[in-house]
């Protein structure tokens, strides 16, 4: 009972094994991979680039929101961290820069969309 894939393909294609069906299948897979790139990977990279630029353009005094939902004002900046002062009780928190979700302050030098 040793049936190979080509023998099985030959019997399902009316007895004639053609390479065109394999090329069509490879073509569809390529089309699906390109579609996945444009629908999933490219927008994600664009969003990551915008977030990185927002974190790099951060200035002291900016109103920010962290990933955890803490609203505050930037007190000091370091390379990998920053100190923010919370709005509610004016306590100071040291957080990582990657934990910043949104900068609420609009700067004049930032281009608008």
C-alpha positions in Angstrom: 0.0 0.0 0.0 2.6 2.5 -1.0 0.7 5.4 -2.7 2.6 8.5 -3.4 1.2 12.0 -3.5 1.8 12.3 -7.3 0.0 9.1 -8.0 -2.9 10.3 -5.9 -2.9 13.6 -7.7 -2.8 11.9 -11.0 -5.9 9.8 -10.2 -7.9 12.8 -9.0 -7.0 14.9 -12.0 -8.6 12.5 -14.5 -5.4 10.5 -14.9 -3.1 13.2 -16.1 -0.7 14.7 -13.6 -0.2 18.4 -14.5 2.1 20.9 -12.9 -0.3 23.8 -13.4 -2.4 22.8 -10.4 0.7 23.0 -8.2 1.6 26.4 -9.6 -1.9 27.7 -9.0 -1.8 26.5 -5.4 1.7 28.1 -4.8 0.3 31.3 -6.4 -2.6 31.4 -4.0 -0.3 30.9 -1.0 1.9 33.7 -2.2 -1.1 36.0 -2.7 -2.3 35.1 0.9 1.1 35.9 2.3 1.3 39.3 0.6 -2.3 40.0 1.8 -1.3 39.1 5.4 1.7 41.4 5.2 -0.4 44.4 4.0 -3.3 43.7 6.4 -1.4 42.7 9.6 2.4 43.2 9.7 2.7 46.6 7.9 0.1 48.5 10.1 1.7 47.0 13.2 5.2 48.2 12.3 3.8 51.6 11.4 2.1 51.9 14.8 5.3 50.8 16.6 7.2 53.4 14.7 4.7 56.2 15.7 4.8 55.0 19.4 8.7 55.1 19.4 8.7 58.6 17.9 6.1 59.8 20.5 8.3 58.4 23.3 11.4 60.0 21.9 9.8 63.4 21.5 8.6 63.5 25.1 9.4 66.6 27.1 9.4 67.6 30.7 6.0 69.0 31.6 4.0 66.9 29.1 0.7 65.4 30.3 0.8 61.6 29.7 -1.2 58.4 30.3 0.5 55.2 31.1 -0.5 51.7 29.9 -2.0 51.1 33.4 -4.2 54.2 33.1 -2.4 56.6 35.3 -2.6 60.2 34.3 0.3 62.4 35.2 2.8 65.1 34.3 6.4 64.3 33.3 8.8 65.6 36.0 12.2 64.2 34.7 13.4 62.0 31.8 16.1 59.4 31.6 17.1 57.2 28.8 15.0 54.2 29.8 12.7 55.6 32.5 10.9 58.8 33.6 9.4 60.2 36.7 5.8 61.4 36.5 3.7 63.2 39.1 0.1 61.8 39.3 -2.8 64.2 39.0 -4.8 63.0 41.9 -2.5 63.1 44.9 0.7 64.5 43.4 2.7 61.5 44.2 5.8 60.8 42.1 6.1 57.6 40.2 9.1 56.2 38.3 8.0 54.3 35.2 9.7 52.8 32.2 9.4 54.7 28.9 7.8 51.7 27.2 4.9 51.9 29.7 3.8 55.2 28.2 0.6 54.9 26.2 -0.3 58.4 25.2 1.1 62.0 25.3 -1.8 64.3 25.8 0.2 67.5 25.2 0.2 68.9 21.7 3.4 70.6 20.7 3.7 73.3 18.0 6.6 71.5 16.3 4.8 68.2 16.0 3.2 67.7 12.5 -0.5 67.1 12.5 -2.2 64.5 10.4 
